[in-house]
Amino acid sequence: MVGVKVIGNDSEFQPELTNAGSRLAVVKFTMAGCRPCVRIAPAFNMLSNRYPQVVFLEVDVHVCQATAAANNISATPTFLFFRNKVRVDQYQGADAAGLEEKIKAHIKTACLFCGAAQF
């Protein structure tokens, strides 16, 4: 999937993580009126196109309150990283370069595991 999938309600979140399977899923928790969220939105969209092997999801904390609460979101933007529905990392703030470094690190880690499995 290329692009960012906006989660429209709490019931959509877990199925999207399930569909991601072993692929990295990056979830951006955002809210209306959050200036840092607005500032990083174009970069998040760009990253979704640059890394098509990664699933990019967006969750509005006011629309999906139960999802935000279940993931202990206390500030926006917060980015959670999942693999096989398990939370593996977190990034907070609107630094696009820092976010991309996290994504690249997780892609590299996954490739190392893939390479190890081939032997």
N, C-alpha and C positions, 0 to 999 in steps of 0.2 A: 504494500500500500504506500503510495507516494502522497504526501500532504499530511495535514494535521486533521485528525478526526476529533470533532467536538463532541464531548459526552453530554447528551441532552438531559439525562436524569440518572439518579443513583442506580437504577436497575441495569443500565447499559455498561457500567464500569467493569464489573467482574467478567462478563462475557468477552469484552474486548481484550482483557488480560489473558483469558483462556485462549482466545483466537491467536494471540501473539505467540503462544507456545514458548519455544526456546529462544526466539528472537528477543533482542533487547527492546523493551518498551520504555519510552521516556514520557512521563506524565507531567504536564505543566499545570499547576494549580494557580488559578488567577481569580481576579474579581473586577467587576466594573468599577471604574474610577481609580484604579491602581496605576499610577503613572509609570513606575518601573515595569509593570506588566505590559503596558502599551508600548513602552520603549523597546522591549525585547521581542515583541510579537513578530516583527518582520524577520528577525534573525532566526527565530524558532521555525517559522515557515520555510526559510531558506535551508536550514539544517535538515528539515524533513525531505527536501528534494535532493540534497547532497548525499544523504545516507538512506537510500530507499530500503535497505535491509533492516532498518530500525522502524519500529512502530511508534508514531508520535500521537499522543492524546492530549486533549486540553479539557480541564475540569474547572468550571466556575464554582467557587466555594459557596456562593449564595444559592445557586441552582441545585447543587449536589452536596447539601450540608452533611448528610450521613457519611458520604464518601470522604469528605474533608475531615470530619471528626474521626472516622475509623483510621485515617492515616496521620492523625495528630498534626494537621496543618495549622500553624499559628501565625504565619506570615506569607505574603505573596510578593513576587512569584517564588514558588517553591517547586523544584523539579524532583520527582522521584523516579528511580530507575528500577525496573522489574525484569526478571527473567524467570520463566516458568511460574508466574504468579507470585514469586517471592521477591520482596523488596531487597535490592542489593546495594543501593547507594542513594544519595540525596545531594542536591545542590540548591543553594538559595541565593537569590539576587538576580540582577539584570545584566551580568557580564557575559556577553555572547561568546567571547573567546574562552572564558573559563568553562562555560557549559559545553562548548565543542570539545575541549580537551577531555572532559569527563566522558563524553560519548566515544571519542576515539580510544580512550583507555579501555572502555568496556568492549568495544569491537575487537581491539587487539587481544584482550584476554580471551574472548570467545574464540578467536582464530587460533590462539595457542592451544586451547583445549581441543579444537577440531583437529589440529595437526597432530596432537598427541594421540588422538583416537585412531588415526590412520596407521599407526605403527603396529 
